[in-house]
Amino acid sequence: MFALVRTSIRFFVLGFVAGTLLAPRSGAETRRMLGEKLTVMANQILELAALPPIESRTAAHNGGESRARRAGSSGTNAPSSS
């Protein structure tokens, strides 16, 4: 049973690496996209655990969503009245 799981994980990792290396995008664009997706997934996991979200570096530099979150509510899931 564990041998099957170990083999499945090994082939998943090999496929992921091969897919990433042979992607039709440039390396910098692929790394940026993967970083954004990992940040979104981490925020979703933290949201499920009711912890404060990780702020994206680009949002902090561009004055995006991170400023609105700091100025907004203190992390409750209740809808705001404004």
C-alpha positions as CSV (number, residue, x, y, z in Angstrom):
1,M,0.0,0.0,0.0
2,F,2.7,2.5,1.0
3,A,4.8,1.5,-2.0
4,L,1.9,2.5,-4.3
5,V,1.5,5.8,-2.6
6,R,5.3,6.5,-2.7
7,T,5.4,5.6,-6.4
8,S,2.4,7.8,-7.1
9,I,4.0,10.8,-5.3
10,R,7.3,10.2,-7.1
11,F,5.6,10.2,-10.6
12,F,3.5,13.3,-9.6
13,V,6.7,15.2,-8.7
14,L,8.4,14.1,-11.9
15,G,5.4,15.1,-14.0
16,F,5.2,18.5,-12.2
17,V,8.9,19.2,-12.7
18,A,8.8,18.2,-16.4
19,G,5.6,20.2,-17.0
20,T,7.2,23.3,-15.3
21,L,10.4,23.0,-17.3
22,L,8.6,22.5,-20.6
23,A,6.0,25.2,-20.1
24,P,5.4,27.6,-23.0
25,R,6.0,30.6,-20.7
26,S,9.3,32.2,-19.7
27,G,10.8,31.1,-16.4
28,A,10.2,34.4,-14.6
29,E,6.6,34.5,-15.6
30,T,6.1,30.8,-14.5
31,R,7.7,31.5,-11.1
32,R,5.6,34.6,-10.7
33,M,2.4,32.7,-11.5
34,L,3.3,29.8,-9.2
35,G,4.1,32.2,-6.4
36,E,0.7,33.9,-6.8
37,K,-1.1,30.6,-6.8
38,L,0.8,29.4,-3.7
39,T,-0.1,32.7,-2.0
40,V,-3.8,32.3,-2.9
41,M,-3.8,28.7,-1.7
42,A,-2.0,29.6,1.6
43,N,-4.6,32.4,2.1
44,Q,-7.5,30.0,1.6
45,I,-6.0,27.5,4.1
46,L,-5.4,30.3,6.6
47,E,-8.9,31.6,6.0
48,L,-10.3,28.1,6.8
49,A,-8.2,28.1,10.0
50,A,-9.4,31.7,10.8
51,L,-5.9,33.2,10.8
52,P,-4.9,36.5,9.3
53,P,-4.0,36.3,5.6
54,I,-0.6,36.6,4.0
55,E,-0.3,39.9,2.1
56,S,1.0,39.7,-1.4
57,R,4.2,41.7,-2.0
58,T,2.8,43.2,-5.2
59,A,-0.4,44.4,-3.5
60,A,1.7,46.1,-0.8
61,H,3.9,47.8,-3.4
62,N,1.1,48.8,-5.7
63,G,-1.3,50.1,-3.0
64,G,-3.8,47.4,-3.8
65,E,-5.7,45.0,-1.6
66,S,-3.3,45.1,1.4
67,R,-4.0,48.7,2.2
68,A,-7.8,48.1,2.1
69,R,-7.4,45.2,4.4
70,R,-5.4,47.2,6.9
71,A,-7.9,50.0,6.9
72,G,-10.9,47.7,6.9
73,S,-12.2,45.3,9.5
74,S,-10.1,43.3,11.9
75,G,-10.4,40.0,10.1
76,T,-14.0,39.1,10.8
77,N,-16.0,37.3,8.2
78,A,-19.1,39.4,8.9
79,P,-20.2,41.7,6.0
80,S,-19.4,45.4,6.5
81,S,-22.1,48.0,6.5
82,S,-20.2,50.4,4.1
